[in-house]
Amino acid sequence: MTDLATSPIADQITARLSAALTPTRLLVSNDSAQHAGHMGDDGTGESHFSVEVESAAFVGLSRVQRQRLVNQALADLLRDHIHALAIKARAPGE
C-alpha cells in the first residue's frame, strides 16, 4: 500500500512542483516501503515516489515534454535523493 507522503523529501517535491507548475491538482505519494531492500533503497524510506500533477503548464505538450518539466523542477532531488519517480502529468480537463 502506498502512503501519502508527509516526509521531508515529499514536502520538497510538493513545494517545488507547486512553485514551478502552479498545479490545480497535486498528489505526492511515498512508495519507498514497497521497494525496501531493492536496488536504489538507501534506507531512508524516501527513495521512491509517485506524483500526479494537473497543470495548465502542460496544455499542448507531449507526455515527454510534461515529464521533462517535472524533472527540471526536481533535478537536484532526482540526482541526490530520489531513486525512482513515477509521473502522471495532465492538463486540466484531461
Secondary structure as UniProt FT lines:
FT   STRAND          3..4
FT   HELIX           8..21
FT   STRAND          25..30
FT   HELIX           32..35
FT   TURN            36..37
FT   TURN            39..40
FT   STRAND          48..54
FT   HELIX           56..58
FT   TURN            59..60
FT   HELIX           63..73
FT   HELIX           75..80
FT   STRAND          84..90
FT   TURN            92..93
//
